[in-house]
Amino acid sequence: MPPGAPGYIPPPGYPNLRPGVSIMSQFSGPAATSVLIGVLSVGVPIVTAIMSNGGVFYFYILPIFGFISGVRAVSRGLVIGGIVGIVLNILGGLMSLVASGLLFH
């Protein structure tokens, strides 16, 4: 009997997943904001260091807001997206400290 036919019973051992449950649902709301801010805070210093003659543009406050948004995402159940955002913002904050000369002076 094909799936969708009247009286069709799915074979045991294969649970039916709820629609809309996927890994991408972890990257919504505050998790998406945190990841976006993290990508900006990591990517902009790298791109400006490659493209410019010795000048580096970096964000020193933006990773803090991204970190806070990542913590909010984890507390709302978006654990995977929140952790990815937190890690990216920590890397972005460290890159900002290195670019400003405060970390290795």
C-alpha positions, 0 to 999 in steps of 0.5 A: 500500500503506498503512503497516503493511501487510506489505511496506510500504516507507516512501518514501525521504527521510523518516528514521524518528525514534526514538520519544520523541525530541522537544523536550520530552525536553530538559526532563527531569531536571536541566534541568527542575529548573533551569527550575523554579527559574529560573521561581520566582526570576524570577516570585516577585519580580515577583508580590510586587512587584505584589501587595504594598505596596512589599515584594518577596520574592526568593531570593538563593541559589536561582538559584545552585542552579538555575544548577548544575543547568543546567550539569549538564543541559548536561553530560548532553546536555540542551542546550536545557533546560539553556541555558533554565534557565541563562538564567532563573537568571541573570535571577533572580539579577540580579533578586534583586540589584536587589531587595536593592539591592546592584546599584544602590545 
